[in-house]
């Protein structure tokens, strides 16, 4: 009679490490990601293979390559592991104080005021939870979610958004023109090159830069490339020094308070355009925890950024707002 594997002999840790190794193709990459040693990861894989009496990887090849039986096994356990993670997450979040681990990634746009306040609020609500906060570019946050290195992320939405996330649009952040104080030209003249000031750009590898360039092309406006920078603070420092003008957003502008007295912010001339910031999560993330983060960060954005801007710049009322 054929021998059958008893389910109690299967280790959940071994199954999760097998799934990660299949996705990454490297023991060392999985070891770095999980904080385990490569030998420990290898031990779990070997134990799993011995329990199943099947070779799941071709161990003679690098990077790791699944055997045909390994591919079948991976396909069969993917959904099961998803359901297990979701069940575990929901069970832990039934009582928020019992939640044990949460990894949150965010773009730097929120890291000065909003994320510190979010961290304090979540720590008070989930005192037994271990937190990891990571700041990076939007495309990196999305990739880390895809690789299950994060549970929740806040990033700018793009056309590259995948369907394998929970995606909650959070904030409409319109583009605005910022120039040195008291420039004697209209916003339209400045954008068209009539102010004798160079356009200071975001680095071309950033999604925000691609949005801005696409809008300028639609307006049939071409500006020479004189200066590019991936840091909004540096761009506004250059504008405050009188060296040029830039296109940014109210949220980013709010983070550069030290330069506000030396610059003017204007509505973007012509047809307005905006970026959308979204709250993203893996599908097995606890809905209770996601709802808590969603509600908390919306309140913080409204109180910290939107309300003050609506008071000082009423022309932003209809365009700079939370998305219901």
N, C-alpha and C positions, 0 to 999 in steps of 0.2 A: 504494500500500500504506500502511496506517496506520503511524504512527511509534510505537515502543514505548520506554518509559522503561527505561533500563539501571539495575538495582538498585544498581550501584556509584556512580551519580550521586546517590543518596539519602543525606542526612546524618542520622545518628542523633540528633545534637543538634537538627537542624531538626524531626525527627519528635517528639521529646520536648517541644520548645517549642510545636509545634502542638497537642499533646495538652493541655498546660497552658493555653494560650490558649483552647482550646475549653471547658475546665472553668471557668476564671476569668472569661472574657468581657472581659478587660482587658489590654492590653499593659503598662501601668504596674504592675499587680498582679504579673504574671509577672516583670517586670524587677526589682521589689523582692524577690521571693521567690528569684530565681536569682542576684542580684547583678550582672546584666547591665544595660546601658542599654536604654531603650525602643527606640532606633534599631537596636541590635544584634538585639533580638528581632524587630523588624519586618523586618530584612534577612533573617533566617533564614526567616521565613514567606514572603516574596516569592520567595526562592530555591527554596523547596519548591514553590510554585505554578508557577514557571517551569519547574522540572524535570518536574513532572507535566502541565504545560500545562492546568491546571485552576484556577479560582478557588475556593479553599476557604472564604473568608470574604466576606461582603458588607461591603466596606471603607467603604461610605458610611454604615454604621450604628454607633451606640455604645449599649450595649456591643457587643463583637464578636458577630456572629451567623453561624453556619455556613450555607453554601449547601447545597442538597440533596446535591450531590456531596461537599461537605465532611463532611456527616453520615455518608454511606456510607463515606468514607475513614477517618473516626475510628473507626467501628464495626469496620472491618477491621484497623486497626493496634493497637487496645487490647490484644488478647490477645498479639499479636506482641511489643509492647513489654514486657508483663509477663514473657513468657518470656525475653526478652533480659536484663532486669534480674536475674531470678532466676539465669540462667546466669552472668552476670558476677559476681554476689554469691557464688555457690557456688564459682566458680573462684578468686576472690580469697581466700576463706576456707579453701580446701584447705590452705593454709599460713597459719596465723593471723598470722604476722609480716608477711605481705604484704597484709593487709586495709588498705584505703586511706581509708575514710570511714564514720563511724557517727554517727547523730543519735538521741539518747536523750532522751525527755521523761518527767518524773516529777512526781507531786503533791508538795507541800512536806513531807508527812509523813516523807519519807526524807532530806530535804536537809541535816540537821545532822550525822549520823554515817554513815549507810549509803551514800548516794550519793558522798560524798568518797572513802570506802574502795573503792567499786565503780570509780570513775574511776581511782584509783591502780592497782588490780588489772588493769583492762583495758588501761591504758597500758603496763604492764609486759609483758602478753601480746601486745599488738599495737603494737609501738613505732613502726611506720611509718604508723599510722592517724591521721587527723585526726578529732577528736571534737567534737561539739556537744552540750551538755547544756542542757536547758530545763526550768524549773520552772513549773507552772501548775495550774489547777483540772482535775479529771478530765474534765469535758465539753470543755475546750479541748484537752487532750491527745488525746482521741478525734478531735476535729475536725482537728487537725494531722496525725494518722495518716491520716485519710481524704483529706486534701489532699496527702499524700506529703511533708509538711514534716518528718516524723520517720520513723525506721525502726522504733524500738522505744519502747513507752510503758509506764509503770506507773500504773494508775488504779484507782479504785473501780468495781466492776462495777455496772451499772444495768440496768433493764428496756429501756433504749434501745440496748443493745449490738447492733451490726450483725454480720452473718455474713461480712463481707468481711475479717475479721482473723483471724490466729492468736490464740487466746485461751487462756492457761494460768492457771487460778486459782492464786493464790500464797499468800494469807494470810487466815485467818479472824480478824477483829478484832472482838470482842464489845463491845457498848455497856455502859458502866459509869456509875454515879452518883458524882459528886464534889461534896463539900460542905466548908464550913469545918471546921477541926479541932474535935473534941469537941462537935459539935452534939448536943443532947440529944433527938434524935428518930430513929426508925428510918427506913431508906431508903424504906419504903412510905409512912410518914407524910409524909416530905419531898416525894415525888412527888405525893402527894394534896393538898399545900398546907397541911399541918399544922405546918410549922416556922416560919411567918411570915417566910420568905425567898423572894424572887422567883426564878423560873426564868430563867437566862441562856442565851439561845439562839444557835445558829449562824445566820448569815444565811439567810433563807428561800429564796434563789436557789440554794443549794448542795444537792447530792444528799443529803449526810449529814443536813441539816436536814429534808428531806422524809421520810427514813427514820424519824427520831426522831418527827416529828409524826404519822406514820402509826401508829406503835406506841402513842403516847399516845391517839390516837383509838380504837384497838382496845380500850384499857383504860378508855375513856369518861372520860378525864381532860382537863380544859381548864385551861390556865394562861394568865393574862393576859400580853400582850406588853409587857414592861418594857424589855428590852435585847436587841439582836441584834448579832452581830459575826461577821465572816468569818475571824477569826484565833483559833486555839485558845489561843495563848499569852496573848492578852488576856483571853479567857474565864477561864482558870485564875488569872490575876492578880487578876481581880475576885473570884473565889471565895476565893482566899487572903486577900484584904482583908476578907472577911466580908460581902460585899454580896449574896451569893446562892449558888445551886447550879447545877450544869450536868450535862448528859449528854454524855460523850465516849467515847473508846476507849483501851485500854491503849497502843496505838502512839502516839496523840497525847499521852496523859498522859506517856509516857516522854520526850517532847521538852521538857517543862516542869519539869525537875529542880529548878530554883531555888525552885519553889513547893511541892514535896512535903512539906516540914516543916510547912506551914501548912494542909494539906488532908487529907481522908480519902477514899479510893477504896473504893467498895462494889460488890458484885454488884448488877446492876439487879434491882429487886424484880419478882416475878411471872415470866412467861414471858420467857426470855432471847431476845435478838435480836442480830444481828451484821451487819457489812458484809464484803464479800469484796473484797480487792485482787487485781488480776490483772496478769499480764505480757502485753502485747499487741504484735503485730507485723504489718506488712504481709505479704501472702502471698509476696512475692518477696524477703523478708528471708532472708539466709543462715541455714540451720538450725544450722550450726556456731557462728555468732556468737550466735544466739538461745539455744542450749543453754549456751554459756559464760556469758552474762549471767544466765540462769535459775539455774544452779548456784551462781554467785558470790553473787548477791543473796540466795538462800535461806540460804546459809551465814552471810552477814553478819547477816541478820534473826535467825537462831537464836542466834548468839553474842552479838549486841549488845543485843537486846531480849527475845526470848522466854525464854531461859534465866535471865537475872536476874529477870524477873518471876515465873517459876515458883518460884524459890527464895524470893522475898519474899512472894508472894501465891499460895499453893498452890491456892486456889480457882479460879485461872485456867487450871490445867493442862489441863483438858478442853475449854476453849472458845477459848483464845488459842493458835493453832497454825498451822503450815504446812499447806497442802493438797497432798496427794500427787497 
